[in-house]
Structures are given as C-alpha cells and as structure tokens.
C-alpha cells in the first residue's frame, strides 16, 4: 500500500491525523503506540483503554507523550481530542462511543471481551482492526457481516502473518498468477509445550507465557491460517495441515500435492525454512510464453512458483491497517463469506471429569486446523470457545473435544454469536 504514504502526508499537512483508539496496552499495544506516535505522521493514538490505567499511561510515556488525562465518558474524551491531550480509560466503550475516534485497534487477544468491543464499535460506526487472530478465526465471518451492515471495515492487522499473506496474495493475483497455496513459516511446532516449558523464553521477551506457548504448540498458527482460509476460500489438505520440513522456502513448491493445490487451493505451513519469520504464496502459471521469462528471473522451471515475504512486523505495520480502513475503506484481511476452516480443541494431556479448560496456550489443550464442514458435522468444540468449559467425563490425551463432552459457561456472547454464525452461513 505505497499510496498510504501520500495520503497520510496530506492528513499530516492538514493537521487532521487519522484518530486511533487502542484497546489493550500489552506488549503489542505498547509497540503500536510507539510506532504510530514516532513514525507515522498523519496518525495519532488519541485514547488507550486498558484494565490498568498505569499500563495505558506507560504506553504513552514510552512513546514520548505527556499531559495524559484520565476520562470516564465519551464527552470527556472528545474534549481531550479537541485539545490534543492523550487520554486513558478503563472503559473501552468510552472509545467506541466517541464522536472523534475514527478507528479502533483491538489488541487484547481476548475473545469474549473483544466480541463486545466489536459490536459496540459497529454500533457507533467505527472501523475495527483486530490484532486478535483468535477472535477473527472463531467469529470473523459473522463480525464481517455486522461490519458491512454498519458500513464500516473490520480487518485483521497487517504486519501479522494473515495480513502479510493477504498482501502477497493480492499482489500475486494482480500480476496475473493464480495463488494455489497460502503459507506460513514456522521454526518450532510441539503440541505439548506449556506455559512452564516456555516461561524462560516469555520472560526474556517480556511476553506472557501462555501467549508464547500458543506459538509453540501450534494453536496460534492454526488461528492465523483459519483467518487466511476464510479470506481466500482455500481449505486444509488434512487435519492439522501438512507442515513439511523445508530448508529454503523456495523449495515449498515441490512439497505439496499439485492436484490439491489446483483443486481450490490450500492453507498450510513449512517447518524450519529460511529465511525464517516470513510467509509465502505458491502460485501457478502454465503460459508457455511466461514460463521462460520466470526461469530467466531465477524463479524456477514452473509451473508452480514461490513468492515470499521474509519477515512480518506486527506493531510496525499494524497501525497502517487502521489508515487503510479510514482512508480507503480497505481491509488487509476479510472473510469472503462463511467460515471455511476452524480450529478444533485437542487434549494436550489426560484430562479429568470436572476439569476446566484453561486459556489458549495453556496446560490443557492445543488447537489444530480443519475444514469448517468437518468441524461442524463432527460437533467439535472450537478452541476459541474452549476456555472456561468443564469436562463432563475423562478425556484422553490427543483426543478431539466435542461440544457434547463439555459444559459451556452460561450467558457468553461468543457462544451466541458462534451459533448465529452457523445459522447465517449454513
């Protein structure tokens, strides 16, 4: 989105920055405030909502802002924005209800909380950018429907893998190639990692143990690739994806079944490939005139070609998704229609009757990706709904957990929305 620089320069020149409200001042949220404040002229984080006001203030202070004011109402917030004073609040609805906030960045990773924020934001005609793949993977298609009805954009954030994949996917289509596989690059996959095994790594990088565990145990990549599946219509080749080992990402074109790729497309990943930290698209072109050109450009013999981005920079690029939504009504990722793939809940260890399932990246369960039709017909419990459910009976390690195996907490919005999503898109 090179055009963004020109559009943001104009907003800066006109002293009319894109006004961003941030929900969540954790590791990623603080990075977003720093990036937008210091490096994105034409944008401004006008308010931060966080359970701890102290952490919200720290996010501003780390970015060099002072004169921070606490607000408890949308009217107070709008007054702060008019005076150029950064605001903090422990009530996310204050930001949603503001007349001055144009777009909301939701960076909590919480599903129930995030769902409430999205609906309130739509009610007040706010664009929503999710740094919350878990919510998007579980309820993205229905939230997109609500956003469309409100006339606003909902998108997963650029800079995170789904957004980077979709940028590349759109580029490959634009230059005339046919994407047939959307891929992620992983350095480690061990379904039995726990917050205990990942505690030292989490401390080293100042992140929460359950968050880094979700990266290691495969839950996070499953969520991310569900978002990509819903945005492309590509399906899963087998439960959990294939995830072949790979030395260089350019080799990926030969590691997947051509027939499956050409039959509607796949989402998947490679393990251990260099350059690490990136994403890739496998594209197809069998034009006899084009193929020699691609060989000359050192892209291989064809007809399958690997295009890749060797990095993803969530907090660096995430804010730009907010600008895309406000300035161009463009989403980095958006579901095409109903759910294509979903993340199932698998027992990480032997579980006992009455035991409560803990959070994603926890001790009890991990997630694997499968096609939505299979998940729904099998009555499988999506990982996004699993936290807080209690088991009706013992469940053996590595067993997929079904709705019939658990008691679901009462009166959760996410459960109601998930059932509505099934009803709407069935």
DOMIMAR-687493 format. One record per residue (C-alpha): residue number from 1; residue in three letters; z, x, y. Coordinates in nm, 4 decimals, padded with zeros to 6 digits. Last residue first. Example, Ala and Ser with C-alpha at 12.3 -4.5 7.8 and 13.67 -1.06 7.14 Angstrom:
2
(2; "SER"; (00.7140; 01.3670; -00.1060))
(1; "ALA"; (00.7800; 01.2300; -00.4500))
//
This chain:
426
(426; "UNK"; (00.6842; -02.5311; -02.2851))
(425; "UNK"; (00.6781; -02.3970; -01.9307))
(424; "UNK"; (00.8985; -02.6442; -01.7465))
(423; "UNK"; (01.1293; -02.7260; -02.0381))
(422; "UNK"; (01.1877; -02.3612; -02.1307))
(421; "UNK"; (01.2553; -02.2718; -01.7679))
(420; "UNK"; (01.4929; -02.5666; -01.7355))
(419; "UNK"; (01.6852; -02.4367; -02.0350))
(418; "UNK"; (01.7096; -02.0957; -01.8714))
(417; "UNK"; (01.8100; -02.2513; -01.5387))
(416; "UNK"; (02.0976; -02.4437; -01.6945))
(415; "UNK"; (02.2193; -02.1345; -01.8778))
(414; "UNK"; (02.1942; -01.9227; -01.5621))
(413; "UNK"; (02.3936; -02.1759; -01.3589))
(412; "UNK"; (02.6972; -02.1399; -01.5805))
(411; "UNK"; (02.9022; -02.4549; -01.6338))
(410; "UNK"; (03.0737; -02.3649; -01.9601))
(409; "UNK"; (03.0675; -02.0277; -02.1350))
(408; "UNK"; (02.8373; -02.0242; -02.4418))
(407; "UNK"; (02.9911; -02.0481; -02.7890))
(406; "UNK"; (02.7967; -01.8269; -03.0232))
(405; "UNK"; (02.6098; -01.8020; -03.3542))
(404; "UNK"; (02.3905; -02.1096; -03.2967))
(403; "UNK"; (02.2462; -01.9441; -02.9859))
(402; "UNK"; (02.1251; -01.6679; -03.2147))
(401; "UNK"; (02.2291; -01.3035; -03.2479))
(400; "UNK"; (01.9901; -01.0516; -03.4025))
(399; "UNK"; (02.1737; -00.8454; -03.6673))
(398; "UNK"; (02.1867; -00.4671; -03.6215))
(397; "UNK"; (02.5592; -00.4506; -03.7101))
(396; "UNK"; (02.6884; -00.7550; -03.8976))
(395; "UNK"; (02.8004; -01.0707; -03.7199))
(394; "UNK"; (03.1315; -01.2409; -03.8030))
(393; "UNK"; (03.1663; -01.6053; -03.7051))
(392; "UNK"; (03.1635; -01.8351; -03.3997))
(391; "UNK"; (03.1116; -01.5419; -03.1651))
(390; "UNK"; (03.2113; -01.5717; -02.8016))
(389; "UNK"; (02.9634; -01.5672; -02.5105))
(388; "UNK"; (03.0896; -01.3872; -02.1998))
(387; "UNK"; (02.7794; -01.1704; -02.1570))
(386; "UNK"; (02.4936; -01.2986; -02.3748))
(385; "UNK"; (02.2786; -01.4829; -02.1203))
(384; "UNK"; (02.0689; -01.1849; -02.0075))
(383; "UNK"; (02.0564; -01.0614; -02.3657))
(382; "UNK"; (01.8563; -01.3677; -02.4631))
(381; "UNK"; (02.0105; -01.5513; -02.7613))
(380; "UNK"; (01.7592; -01.6135; -03.0399))
(379; "UNK"; (01.6768; -01.9738; -03.1363))
(378; "UNK"; (01.3979; -01.8392; -03.3629))
(377; "UNK"; (01.1313; -02.0585; -03.2010))
(376; "UNK"; (01.2457; -01.9403; -02.8584))
(375; "UNK"; (01.2447; -01.5707; -02.9384))
(374; "UNK"; (00.9183; -01.5807; -03.1321))
(373; "UNK"; (00.7356; -01.7697; -02.8571))
(372; "UNK"; (00.8809; -01.5339; -02.5986))
(371; "UNK"; (00.7371; -01.2245; -02.7607))
(370; "UNK"; (00.9933; -00.9618; -02.8471))
(369; "UNK"; (01.1898; -00.6998; -02.6578))
(368; "UNK"; (01.5104; -00.5447; -02.7854))
(367; "UNK"; (01.8560; -00.5591; -02.6270))
(366; "UNK"; (02.1868; -00.3960; -02.7142))
(365; "UNK"; (02.5215; -00.5416; -02.8168))
(364; "UNK"; (02.8986; -00.4904; -02.8453))
(363; "UNK"; (03.0057; -00.1757; -02.6604))
(362; "UNK"; (02.8392; -00.2252; -02.3235))
(361; "UNK"; (02.5008; -00.1582; -02.1684))
(360; "UNK"; (02.4632; -00.5252; -02.0821))
(359; "UNK"; (02.8110; -00.6721; -02.0413))
(358; "UNK"; (03.0540; -00.7689; -02.3144))
(357; "UNK"; (03.0157; -01.0189; -02.5978))
(356; "UNK"; (03.3470; -01.1866; -02.6708))
(355; "UNK"; (03.4961; -01.1637; -03.0181))
(354; "UNK"; (03.6112; -01.4922; -03.1735))
(353; "UNK"; (03.4571; -01.4100; -03.5112))
(352; "UNK"; (03.4164; -01.0361; -03.5488))
(351; "UNK"; (03.1355; -00.7952; -03.4627))
(350; "UNK"; (03.0004; -00.5087; -03.6724))
(349; "UNK"; (02.8307; -00.2702; -03.4269))
(348; "UNK"; (02.5464; -00.2807; -03.1756))
(347; "UNK"; (02.4754; -00.6452; -03.2556))
(346; "UNK"; (02.1286; -00.7373; -03.1242))
(345; "UNK"; (02.0535; -00.9689; -02.8285))
(344; "UNK"; (01.6867; -01.0503; -02.7682))
(343; "UNK"; (01.4942; -00.9592; -02.4531))
(342; "UNK"; (01.2071; -01.1899; -02.3672))
(341; "UNK"; (00.8269; -01.1721; -02.3575))
(340; "UNK"; (00.5556; -01.4014; -02.2167))
(339; "UNK"; (00.7692; -01.6274; -01.9975))
(338; "UNK"; (00.5822; -01.8955; -01.8028))
(337; "UNK"; (00.3253; -01.8407; -01.5276))
(336; "UNK"; (00.1719; -01.5205; -01.3933))
(335; "UNK"; (00.5137; -01.3726; -01.3240))
(334; "UNK"; (00.5370; -01.1652; -01.0046))
(333; "UNK"; (00.5506; -00.7939; -00.9424))
(332; "UNK"; (00.4922; -00.5920; -00.6252))
(331; "UNK"; (00.4701; -00.9177; -00.4340))
(330; "UNK"; (00.2501; -00.9746; -00.1286))
(329; "UNK"; (00.3252; -01.2149; 00.1563))
(328; "UNK"; (00.1548; -00.9572; 00.3809))
(327; "UNK"; (00.4100; -00.8645; 00.6490))
(326; "UNK"; (00.7288; -01.0159; 00.5092))
(325; "UNK"; (00.6678; -00.9611; 00.1373))
(324; "UNK"; (00.5088; -00.6188; 00.1783))
(323; "UNK"; (00.7945; -00.5114; 00.4068))
(322; "UNK"; (01.0509; -00.6109; 00.1452))
(321; "UNK"; (00.8547; -00.4161; -00.1146))
(320; "UNK"; (00.8766; -00.1178; 00.1201))
(319; "UNK"; (01.2534; -00.1258; 00.0782))
(318; "UNK"; (01.2244; -00.0356; -00.2880))
(317; "UNK"; (01.0131; 00.2751; -00.2291))
(316; "UNK"; (01.2771; 00.5417; -00.1707))
(315; "UNK"; (01.5572; 00.3492; -00.3469))
(314; "UNK"; (01.3594; 00.3164; -00.6696))
(313; "UNK"; (01.1630; 00.6428; -00.6840))
(312; "UNK"; (00.9481; 00.6408; -00.9983))
(311; "UNK"; (00.7662; 00.9532; -01.1094))
(310; "UNK"; (00.4562; 01.0887; -01.2857))
(309; "UNK"; (00.2224; 00.7958; -01.2046))
(308; "UNK"; (-00.0268; 00.7573; -01.4861))
(307; "UNK"; (-00.3809; 00.6597; -01.5751))
(306; "UNK"; (-00.4718; 00.7026; -01.9410))
(305; "UNK"; (-00.8280; 00.6268; -02.0509))
(304; "UNK"; (-00.9671; 00.4418; -02.3527))
(303; "UNK"; (-01.3474; 00.4508; -02.4048))
(302; "UNK"; (-01.3162; 00.7382; -02.3644))
(301; "UNK"; (-01.4014; 01.1067; -02.4018))
(300; "UNK"; (-01.1237; 01.2337; -02.1798))
(299; "UNK"; (-01.0201; 01.2011; -01.8160))
(298; "UNK"; (-01.1418; 01.5507; -01.7283))
(297; "UNK"; (-01.3444; 01.4279; -01.4277))
(296; "UNK"; (-01.6621; 01.5281; -01.6154))
(295; "UNK"; (-01.5500; 01.3079; -01.9064))
(294; "UNK"; (-01.4992; 01.0206; -01.6644))
(293; "UNK"; (-01.8514; 01.0677; -01.5254))
(292; "UNK"; (-01.9954; 01.0824; -01.8755))
(291; "UNK"; (-01.8246; 00.7468; -01.9594))
(290; "UNK"; (-01.9498; 00.5588; -01.6527))
(289; "UNK"; (-02.3156; 00.5461; -01.7587))
(288; "UNK"; (-02.2441; 00.4270; -02.1133))
(287; "UNK"; (-02.0012; 00.1566; -01.9912))
(286; "UNK"; (-01.7286; 00.1414; -02.2548))
(285; "UNK"; (-01.4286; 00.1178; -02.0210))
(284; "UNK"; (-01.0737; 00.0524; -02.1365))
(283; "UNK"; (-00.7471; 00.1218; -01.9563))
(282; "UNK"; (-00.4147; 00.2627; -02.0736))
(281; "UNK"; (-00.1669; 00.2330; -01.7877))
(280; "UNK"; (00.1193; 00.4730; -01.7311))
(279; "UNK"; (00.4727; 00.5146; -01.6038))
(278; "UNK"; (00.6833; 00.8072; -01.4891))
(277; "UNK"; (01.0170; 00.9794; -01.5354))
(276; "UNK"; (00.8928; 01.2615; -01.7525))
(275; "UNK"; (00.5671; 01.4523; -01.7043))
(274; "UNK"; (00.5742; 01.4865; -01.9980))
(273; "UNK"; (00.6286; 01.2580; -02.2936))
(272; "UNK"; (00.9614; 01.2313; -02.4744))
(271; "UNK"; (00.9188; 00.8771; -02.6009))
(270; "UNK"; (00.6213; 00.6566; -02.5172))
(269; "UNK"; (00.6500; 00.2974; -02.4027))
(268; "UNK"; (00.5146; -00.0515; -02.4714))
(267; "UNK"; (00.3521; -00.3595; -02.3168))
(266; "UNK"; (00.0339; -00.4662; -02.4905))
(265; "UNK"; (-00.3044; -00.6229; -02.4090))
(264; "UNK"; (-00.4848; -00.9482; -02.4941))
(263; "UNK"; (-00.6707; -00.8431; -02.8091))
(262; "UNK"; (-00.8127; -00.5151; -02.6798))
(261; "UNK"; (-00.4786; -00.3390; -02.7068))
(260; "UNK"; (-00.4100; -00.4860; -03.0500))
(259; "UNK"; (-00.7515; -00.3744; -03.1792))
(258; "UNK"; (-00.7120; -00.0278; -03.0297))
(257; "UNK"; (-00.3810; 00.0271; -03.2148))
(256; "UNK"; (-00.1633; 00.2632; -03.0106))
(255; "UNK"; (-00.1140; 00.6403; -03.0208))
(254; "UNK"; (-00.4625; 00.7600; -02.9222))
(253; "UNK"; (-00.4480; 00.6511; -02.5577))
(252; "UNK"; (-00.0954; 00.7947; -02.5351))
(251; "UNK"; (-00.2155; 01.1560; -02.5485))
(250; "UNK"; (-00.2444; 01.1725; -02.1679))
(249; "UNK"; (00.1321; 01.1119; -02.1565))
(248; "UNK"; (00.1939; 01.4592; -02.2920))
(247; "UNK"; (00.4219; 01.5448; -02.5857))
(246; "UNK"; (00.4448; 01.1976; -02.7396))
(245; "UNK"; (00.6868; 01.0177; -02.9666))
(244; "UNK"; (00.5847; 00.6588; -03.0356))
(243; "UNK"; (00.7702; 00.3687; -02.8697))
(242; "UNK"; (00.6417; 00.0868; -03.0923))
(241; "UNK"; (00.7859; -00.2179; -02.9127))
(240; "UNK"; (01.1303; -00.3612; -03.0009))
(239; "UNK"; (00.9786; -00.6382; -03.2107))
(238; "UNK"; (00.6145; -00.5554; -03.2724))
(237; "UNK"; (00.2979; -00.5422; -03.0627))
(236; "UNK"; (00.4687; -00.6990; -02.7621))
(235; "UNK"; (00.2523; -00.9090; -02.5311))
(234; "UNK"; (00.0480; -00.8563; -02.2138))
(233; "UNK"; (00.0326; -01.1584; -01.9807))
(232; "UNK"; (00.0350; -00.9185; -01.6862))
(231; "UNK"; (00.3357; -01.0216; -01.4724))
(230; "UNK"; (00.5395; -01.1733; -01.7581))
(229; "UNK"; (00.4769; -00.8664; -01.9714))
(228; "UNK"; (00.5773; -00.6406; -01.6820))
(227; "UNK"; (00.9085; -00.8224; -01.6325))
(226; "UNK"; (00.9697; -00.8101; -02.0079))
(225; "UNK"; (00.8911; -00.4374; -01.9858))
(224; "UNK"; (01.1745; -00.3854; -01.7415))
(223; "UNK"; (01.4245; -00.5831; -01.9469))
(222; "UNK"; (01.3359; -00.3926; -02.2642))
(221; "UNK"; (01.3542; -00.0654; -02.0716))
(220; "UNK"; (01.7042; -00.1610; -01.9632))
(219; "UNK"; (01.8311; -00.2590; -02.3077))
(218; "UNK"; (01.7036; 00.0549; -02.4790))
(217; "UNK"; (02.0417; 00.2081; -02.5633))
(216; "UNK"; (02.0081; 00.4976; -02.3172))
(215; "UNK"; (01.9170; 00.3058; -02.0021))
(214; "UNK"; (02.1730; 00.0324; -02.0699))
(213; "UNK"; (02.4299; 00.3089; -02.1222))
(212; "UNK"; (02.3539; 00.4386; -01.7724))
(211; "UNK"; (02.4516; 00.0992; -01.6311))
(210; "UNK"; (02.7541; 00.0532; -01.8558))
(209; "UNK"; (02.8957; 00.3876; -01.7423))
(208; "UNK"; (02.8703; 00.3005; -01.3707))
(207; "UNK"; (02.6965; 00.5619; -01.1576))
(206; "UNK"; (02.8158; 00.8674; -00.9681))
(205; "UNK"; (02.5555; 01.0982; -01.1295))
(204; "UNK"; (02.8042; 01.3318; -01.2983))
(203; "UNK"; (03.0420; 01.0428; -01.3654))
(202; "UNK"; (02.7713; 00.8469; -01.5466))
(201; "UNK"; (02.6757; 01.1510; -01.7547))
(200; "UNK"; (03.0402; 01.2039; -01.8520))
(199; "UNK"; (03.0919; 00.8373; -01.9442))
(198; "UNK"; (02.7766; 00.8017; -02.1545))
(197; "UNK"; (02.9381; 00.8275; -02.5006))
(196; "UNK"; (03.2243; 00.6004; -02.3922))
(195; "UNK"; (02.9993; 00.3495; -02.2141))
(194; "UNK"; (02.8178; 00.3127; -02.5471))
(193; "UNK"; (02.5125; 00.4628; -02.7212))
(192; "UNK"; (02.4174; 00.2854; -03.0425))
(191; "UNK"; (02.0601; 00.1889; -02.9542))
(190; "UNK"; (01.9551; 00.5493; -02.9004))
(189; "UNK"; (01.6380; 00.5992; -02.6967))
(188; "UNK"; (01.6001; 00.9076; -02.4786))
(187; "UNK"; (01.3283; 01.0560; -02.2554))
(186; "UNK"; (01.1385; 00.7360; -02.1912))
(185; "UNK"; (00.8002; 00.6749; -02.0280))
(184; "UNK"; (00.6858; 00.3201; -01.9583))
(183; "UNK"; (00.3540; 00.1642; -02.0473))
(182; "UNK"; (00.1169; -00.1156; -01.9584))
(181; "UNK"; (-00.1579; -00.1406; -02.2198))
(180; "UNK"; (-00.5083; -00.2924; -02.2011))
(179; "UNK"; (-00.5991; -00.2428; -01.8354))
(178; "UNK"; (-00.9739; -00.3049; -01.7848))
(177; "UNK"; (-01.1462; -00.0597; -01.5516))
(176; "UNK"; (-01.3372; -00.1568; -01.2370))
(175; "UNK"; (-01.1694; 00.0481; -00.9653))
(174; "UNK"; (-00.9635; -00.2560; -00.8601))
(173; "UNK"; (-00.8362; -00.3163; -01.2135))
(172; "UNK"; (-00.6966; 00.0367; -01.2277))
(171; "UNK"; (-00.5348; -00.0042; -00.8860))
(170; "UNK"; (-00.3734; -00.3354; -00.9806))
(169; "UNK"; (-00.2254; -00.1847; -01.2974))
(168; "UNK"; (-00.1043; 00.1196; -01.1017))
(167; "UNK"; (00.0815; -00.0982; -00.8527))
(166; "UNK"; (00.2063; -00.3074; -01.1463))
(165; "UNK"; (00.3463; -00.0052; -01.3269))
(164; "UNK"; (00.5208; 00.1170; -01.0110))
(163; "UNK"; (00.6766; -00.2265; -00.9593))
(162; "UNK"; (00.7905; -00.2563; -01.3210))
(161; "UNK"; (00.9267; 00.1016; -01.3214))
(160; "UNK"; (01.1436; 00.0812; -01.0118))
(159; "UNK"; (00.9823; 00.2173; -00.6968))
(158; "UNK"; (00.8513; -00.1262; -00.6006))
(157; "UNK"; (01.1136; -00.3937; -00.6309))
(156; "UNK"; (01.0790; -00.7079; -00.8411))
(155; "UNK"; (00.9274; -00.9810; -00.6352))
(154; "UNK"; (01.0023; -01.3227; -00.4896))
(153; "UNK"; (00.7838; -01.4398; -00.2033))
(152; "UNK"; (00.8350; -01.7519; 00.0072))
(151; "UNK"; (00.6758; -02.0962; 00.0491))
(150; "UNK"; (00.9825; -02.2830; -00.0788))
(149; "UNK"; (00.7856; -02.4341; -00.3688))
(148; "UNK"; (00.6454; -02.0900; -00.4496))
(147; "UNK"; (00.9962; -01.9431; -00.4518))
(146; "UNK"; (01.1168; -02.2142; -00.6915))
(145; "UNK"; (00.8272; -02.1446; -00.9293))
(144; "UNK"; (00.8909; -01.7697; -00.9049))
(143; "UNK"; (01.2564; -01.8360; -00.9934))
(142; "UNK"; (01.1359; -02.0223; -01.3023))
(141; "UNK"; (00.9149; -01.7341; -01.4164))
(140; "UNK"; (01.1786; -01.4695; -01.3336))
(139; "UNK"; (01.4654; -01.6211; -01.5327))
(138; "UNK"; (01.5576; -01.3673; -01.8006))
(137; "UNK"; (01.3420; -01.0661; -01.7164))
(136; "UNK"; (01.3913; -01.1178; -01.3426))
(135; "UNK"; (01.7688; -01.1464; -01.3764))
(134; "UNK"; (01.7946; -00.8298; -01.5862))
(133; "UNK"; (01.5428; -00.6455; -01.3706))
(132; "UNK"; (01.7771; -00.6708; -01.0721))
(131; "UNK"; (01.6470; -00.4684; -00.7813))
(130; "UNK"; (01.5074; -00.8051; -00.6836))
(129; "UNK"; (01.3253; -00.8673; -00.3563))
(128; "UNK"; (01.3770; -01.2159; -00.2145))
(127; "UNK"; (01.1829; -01.3802; 00.0707))
(126; "UNK"; (01.3972; -01.6205; 00.2701))
(125; "UNK"; (01.3115; -01.9852; 00.3358))
(124; "UNK"; (01.6713; -02.1123; 00.3701))
(123; "UNK"; (01.6763; -02.2996; 00.0389))
(122; "UNK"; (01.4939; -02.0048; -00.1143))
(121; "UNK"; (01.7824; -01.7764; -00.0164))
(120; "UNK"; (02.0384; -02.0179; -00.1616))
(119; "UNK"; (01.8445; -02.0311; -00.4894))
(118; "UNK"; (01.8160; -01.6532; -00.5050))
(117; "UNK"; (02.1836; -01.5937; -00.4252))
(116; "UNK"; (02.2969; -01.8324; -00.7000))
(115; "UNK"; (02.0726; -01.6559; -00.9520))
(114; "UNK"; (02.2051; -01.3164; -00.8442))
(113; "UNK"; (02.5676; -01.4182; -00.9037))
(112; "UNK"; (02.4931; -01.5460; -01.2534))
(111; "UNK"; (02.2691; -01.2497; -01.3372))
(110; "UNK"; (02.4455; -00.9470; -01.1904))
(109; "UNK"; (02.2346; -00.6329; -01.1332))
(108; "UNK"; (02.3740; -00.6199; -00.7788))
(107; "UNK"; (02.0736; -00.5112; -00.5710))
(106; "UNK"; (01.9334; -00.8302; -00.4191))
(105; "UNK"; (01.7207; -00.7291; -00.1197))
(104; "UNK"; (01.6859; -01.0281; 00.1125))
(103; "UNK"; (01.4019; -01.0887; 00.3552))
(102; "UNK"; (01.3586; -01.2298; 00.7034))
(101; "UNK"; (01.7153; -01.2339; 00.8377))
(100; "UNK"; (01.7228; -01.3961; 01.1846))
(99; "UNK"; (01.8054; -01.7594; 01.1053))
(98; "UNK"; (02.0970; -01.6521; 00.8880))
(97; "UNK"; (02.1732; -01.8830; 00.5953))
(96; "UNK"; (02.0977; -01.6288; 00.3200))
(95; "UNK"; (02.2996; -01.3607; 00.4985))
(94; "UNK"; (02.6078; -01.5827; 00.5313))
(93; "UNK"; (02.5449; -01.6957; 00.1728))
(92; "UNK"; (02.6223; -01.3440; 00.0544))
(91; "UNK"; (02.9910; -01.3817; 00.1568))
(90; "UNK"; (03.1829; -01.0511; 00.1595))
(89; "UNK"; (03.0379; -00.9652; 00.4981))
(88; "UNK"; (02.9075; -00.6632; 00.6872))
(87; "UNK"; (02.7125; -00.6465; 01.0106))
(86; "UNK"; (02.5101; -00.3838; 01.1946))
(85; "UNK"; (02.5110; -00.4417; 01.5738))
(84; "UNK"; (02.1742; -00.4723; 01.7474))
(83; "UNK"; (02.2970; -00.7324; 01.9973))
(82; "UNK"; (02.0672; -01.0078; 01.8676))
(81; "UNK"; (02.1496; -00.9050; 01.5102))
(80; "UNK"; (02.5215; -00.9338; 01.5814))
(79; "UNK"; (02.4753; -01.2840; 01.7288))
(78; "UNK"; (02.2733; -01.3870; 01.4238))
(77; "UNK"; (02.5588; -01.2645; 01.2025))
(76; "UNK"; (02.8176; -01.4640; 01.3944))
(75; "UNK"; (02.6042; -01.7771; 01.3599))
(74; "UNK"; (02.5537; -01.7107; 00.9890))
(73; "UNK"; (02.9291; -01.7102; 00.9398))
(72; "UNK"; (03.2060; -01.4739; 00.8288))
(71; "UNK"; (03.1097; -01.1535; 01.0070))
(70; "UNK"; (03.2519; -00.7998; 01.0058))
(69; "UNK"; (03.1141; -00.5640; 01.2677))
(68; "UNK"; (02.9789; -00.2086; 01.2366))
(67; "UNK"; (02.9519; -00.0116; 01.5609))
(66; "UNK"; (02.8246; 00.2871; 01.3654))
(65; "UNK"; (02.5146; 00.3699; 01.1625))
(64; "UNK"; (02.4431; 00.7190; 01.0258))
(63; "UNK"; (02.3087; 00.6230; 00.6822))
(62; "UNK"; (02.6345; 00.7248; 00.5109))
(61; "UNK"; (02.8166; 00.5119; 00.7687))
(60; "UNK"; (02.6079; 00.2064; 00.6821))
(59; "UNK"; (02.6696; 00.2368; 00.3089))
(58; "UNK"; (03.0365; 00.3187; 00.3769))
(57; "UNK"; (03.0764; -00.0088; 00.5666))
(56; "UNK"; (02.9481; -00.2030; 00.2667))
(55; "UNK"; (03.1808; -00.0093; 00.0371))
(54; "UNK"; (03.4829; -00.0897; 00.2545))
(53; "UNK"; (03.3830; -00.4551; 00.2770))
(52; "UNK"; (03.4328; -00.4745; -00.0980))
(51; "UNK"; (03.2655; -00.7765; -00.2563))
(50; "UNK"; (02.9443; -00.6742; -00.0844))
(49; "UNK"; (02.7131; -00.8288; 00.1714))
(48; "UNK"; (02.5169; -00.5979; 00.3993))
(47; "UNK"; (02.3537; -00.7007; 00.7254))
(46; "UNK"; (02.0789; -00.5924; 00.9667))
(45; "UNK"; (01.9077; -00.3408; 00.7393))
(44; "UNK"; (01.6241; -00.2454; 00.9722))
(43; "UNK"; (01.2507; -00.1903; 00.9322))
(42; "UNK"; (00.9793; -00.0754; 01.1724))
(41; "UNK"; (01.0651; 00.2900; 01.1284))
(40; "UNK"; (01.1340; 00.3506; 00.7575))
(39; "UNK"; (01.2934; 00.6936; 00.7043))
(38; "UNK"; (01.6494; 00.7002; 00.8349))
(37; "UNK"; (01.7613; 00.3386; 00.8292))
(36; "UNK"; (01.5379; 00.2156; 00.5477))
(35; "UNK"; (01.6121; 00.5139; 00.3245))
(34; "UNK"; (01.9870; 00.5277; 00.3879))
(33; "UNK"; (02.0308; 00.1536; 00.3416))
(32; "UNK"; (01.8277; 00.1651; 00.0202))
(31; "UNK"; (02.0345; 00.4532; -00.1160))
(30; "UNK"; (02.3532; 00.2585; -00.0514))
(29; "UNK"; (02.2126; -00.0352; -00.2480))
(28; "UNK"; (02.1172; 00.1879; -00.5395))
(27; "UNK"; (02.4655; 00.3350; -00.5863))
(26; "UNK"; (02.6456; 00.0116; -00.5069))
(25; "UNK"; (02.6317; -00.1833; -00.1835))
(24; "UNK"; (02.5195; -00.5222; -00.3130))
(23; "UNK"; (02.3271; -00.7931; -00.1260))
(22; "UNK"; (02.1157; -00.6394; 00.1495))
(21; "UNK"; (01.9711; -00.8375; 00.4407))
(20; "UNK"; (01.6512; -00.6991; 00.5880))
(19; "UNK"; (01.5027; -00.7622; 00.9327))
(18; "UNK"; (01.1488; -00.6261; 00.9584))
(17; "UNK"; (01.1679; -00.4488; 01.2919))
(16; "UNK"; (01.0560; -00.6126; 01.6183))
(15; "UNK"; (01.0768; -00.3426; 01.8837))
(14; "UNK"; (00.7013; -00.3935; 01.9369))
(13; "UNK"; (00.6378; -00.0253; 01.8632))
(12; "UNK"; (00.8492; -00.0483; 01.5471))
(11; "UNK"; (00.6665; -00.3586; 01.4260))
(10; "UNK"; (00.3377; -00.1836; 01.5019))
(9; "UNK"; (00.4398; 00.1273; 01.3084))
(8; "UNK"; (00.5388; -00.1002; 01.0226))
(7; "UNK"; (00.1866; -00.2463; 01.0032))
(6; "UNK"; (00.0244; 00.0962; 01.0188))
(5; "UNK"; (00.2483; 00.2404; 00.7476))
(4; "UNK"; (00.2059; -00.0663; 00.5294))
(3; "UNK"; (-00.1710; -00.0218; 00.5056))
(2; "UNK"; (-00.1134; 00.2596; 00.2562))
(1; "UNK"; (00.0000; 00.0000; 00.0000))
//
